[in-house]
């Protein structure tokens, strides 16, 4: 079985993915890091120089590559990945993958994101916590239908240890 972690920016996909991979002795791949390596540019540079549409095409291409070559792998997706190119249908069609949505509240996402906005191209321009909360709320409203198609939903407002324990209890 392979595991795909999805959720909004700062929901813990990368951090939890690495820890879960250590616990299960699985490979770990972060889709954004894989894209940066393959494209030899950061996600921010790709967004800035080529735009979001180009990035989403590249993202989908690399996701397909990983889906066809992974075993005993935990794959963390970008926050928007499930929302483009009918990705959730693609993921649900994979017999050997379980999709897990790490759900985090808007106030917690604001706390996690406000100190790292410059690393996040979609929110780098947002100046106040209130505007950030409004932006996140709008995005979550748009993305919820995709995220909620996951096989498993985990409350990720808690500690990493509790999140990993919840995932393991759901999987095994």
NORFEN-V138547 format. One record per run of one state. SS is the DSSP state (helix for helix, strand for strand, loop for the rest). FROM is the first residue (numbers start at 0). LEN is the number of residues. If there is no record, write none. Layout:
ss->{SS SS}
from->{FROM FROM}
len->{LEN LEN}
This chain:
ss->{loop strand loop helix loop strand helix loop helix loop strand loop helix loop helix loop strand loop helix loop helix loop helix loop strand loop helix loop}
from->{0 1 6 12 24 26 30 39 42 67 72 76 80 83 86 92 96 103 105 113 116 119 128 147 151 155 159 171}
len->{1 5 6 12 2 4 9 3 25 5 4 4 3 3 6 4 7 2 8 3 3 9 19 4 4 4 12 1}
